Amino acid sequence: MTRPPRPTLFYSFVAALSWPVFYVLFRYRAEGQEQLPREGGYVLAAGHVSNLDPWPLGLSLWPRRFLRFMAKSELFWFPLSLFLRAAGAFKVHRGRADREAIRTAVSLAQAGYVIAMFPEGTRRRKGLRKRYEAQAHTGAARIALDAGVPLVPAGIRGTDELRRLGPVRVRYGSPVSLDDLTGLETSEAARVATERLMTAIHELEASLR
């Protein structure tokens, strides 16, 4: 049995510092960890309401698992790039299909990492949720299908209310069924998987209200 990749020292340092802040100040709670694969890599996908979403999404996985996520290429300037990479980020060029980022994510997932993805591609604006639901991208599904790893949905609530010290909640769901998509064209399989994924994400979010 292959041991999952361990977090970097910087990742663990920040996690250890932020743990009491999230749990005490923001009353952070995570549910559904039993749904998460114990071994191997997988794609963990959620709705996107704040730039801080990756941290509460992965905090309950620490110290056992190391969350990896895409960050826009404009942020990778020295010395910030050193901290981003140590925190688990890898670059993506937004606004176009970034095949290199997809290949990187597939390789990381196959190597046993957890890949955090936000299918909507950008943060939601309040009042425009229906618009973003219709524009969910298939990248998360494609990575899971190409890497042959589970596609796991998650719901996040409260990361857009941190200034008000609102509670932060995360709920993980069971992996999306992909086994019946093997005979489909890649684009069609990714589309169907994304529809299933977004339905699961919205159900998890609704359960946190």
N, C-alpha and C positions, 0 to 999 in steps of 0.2 A: 504494500500500500504506500503510495507516494505522499510524502509530507507536503502540505500546502506551503507556498512561499511565505516567509515571515516578514512582518513589517520592518521598514528601515528604522534606524535609531531615531531619526528626526520625526518620523510618523508616530512612533511610540511616545516620544517626548511630548509632542503636541496633543496626542490623544490623552495622555495622563494628566496634562494640565487642564484640558477642556472637559474631561469627564465630570469633575465636581461642579463646574460651572453649568453644564447642560442639565445635570441631574438635580441640582439644588435650585439654581436661579430660574431655569426654564422648565423645570419639572419634566425632563425628558423621559419618555417611556417608549420602549420598543416591544412589539408583540409579533408572534409568528415565527420566531427563530427556528422552531422545529421544522418549518417548511423548507429551510435552506439546505442545499446539499452539503453534506459533511466533508466530502473529499472532492478534489478536482476543481477546475475552473467553471465559471458560469457567468452569464450576463444578468445583472440586477438592474431593472429598469423602473423608473418612476416619473411622475409628473414633475414639472420644473417651475417653481415659484420664487426661488431665491438663489443667489450665487453660492450660498452656504449649504445648499441641499446635499452635496456629496458627504459632508461631515456627519450630520445626524444619521444619514443613510448607512454609513459604515461604522459608526461609533460602537454600536452593539456587537459588531463582528470582531472588534479588537479585544484582546491581543492575538487571537488565533488567525485571523484573516487580514489581508492587506488589500484595500480597495484601490483600484486603478480607475482613472477617469480622464476624459478628453478635456483639454483647455485650449481656448483660442490661441493661435500662433502669435498674436500680437503681445501676449503676456510673457513670451519666452525671450526676455532680454536679461543680460547679466546685470546684477547677480540674482534677480528674481527667479530666473530659470532654474537655478540650483535648488532653491527651496521648493519650487513647484514639482520638480522631478522627485525630490526626496519625499514629498507629500503624496506621490502616486500619480501625478499628472503626466500626460503625454500630449503633444501638440496636434491640433487639427486646424485646417484652413477652412474657416466658415464661409458659407455662401456658394460653395461648389463641392462636388463629390470628391472627397479626399481619400483616394485609394490607399495611400501610404498609411493614413491613420487607421483605416479599416484593417489593413494587413497587420499593423502593429497590434490592434485590439484582438484579432484572431489568434496571433502568436502568443499573446499574453494569456488569453483564456485557455489555450491548449497547454500552456505551461503551468496552469493551476491557479491563476489569479482570478479575482472577482472584478469584473468590468462594470462600472457604473455608467449607465446610459440614460439620457433624457430624450425620448423619442420626439417630443415636440420641438426640439432643437433650440429653443430659446425660452426665456422666462415668460410665464403667462402674465398678461395684464388683467387686473380685475375687471370683470364685465365682458371680457372677450374670450371666455373659455371655449364656447362653441366653435369660434373661428379656429382656435389652435387645435381642437380635437380633429377637425377635418384635415389638418395639415401635418398630422403625425408622420414622421419619416420612418423608413424601414431599416435604418442602420442597425438598430439593436437586434432586430430579428435576423438580419443578414449575418451579423457577427456570430450569433448563436448557431445558425444553420451551417455556416462555413466551418466553424470550429468544432461542431458536433458536441456542443455543451448545452446545459439547461438554460432556458429563458425564464427568469423569475421576476414577477411583478411586485411592486411595493407602492404603498401610499404614504405620503408625507403631509403633515399638517403643522402649521405654526411657524415655519421658517421665515415667513413674510411679516410676522408680528413680533420679532425679537425686540424691537425698540419699546414695545409695550409690555415686555416681559411675559408674553403669552406662553402657554404650554407648547412644547414640541412633541409631536407624536409620530411614530413610524409603525407601519404594519406590513409585514411581509406575507406574500401569498404563495400558493403552491405553483410549481413550474407550469408554464403554458404547454399544452400538448402540441408536439411537433412531429410525432412519429408518423402521422397520416399524411404528411406533406412531402415525403421523400420522392414521390413520383411526379411532382409538379415542376414546372419551369421555375428557375431560381427567383425571378421577379414575382411570380404568382405566389410561390410559397412564402416569400417575405411579406407580401401584402396580406395574405390570410393570417399569418402569424402575428403581424402588427395589429390587425383588427382584434384578434383574441387578446393580445397583450393590453391594448388600450381599454378594452372592456373590463379586464381584470383590475387594471390600475384605477379606473374610475369607481369600481365597486369598493375597492379597498379605501379610497379616499372618502367615499360616502359613509363608510362604516366608522370613520374617525370623527365625524361631526357630532 
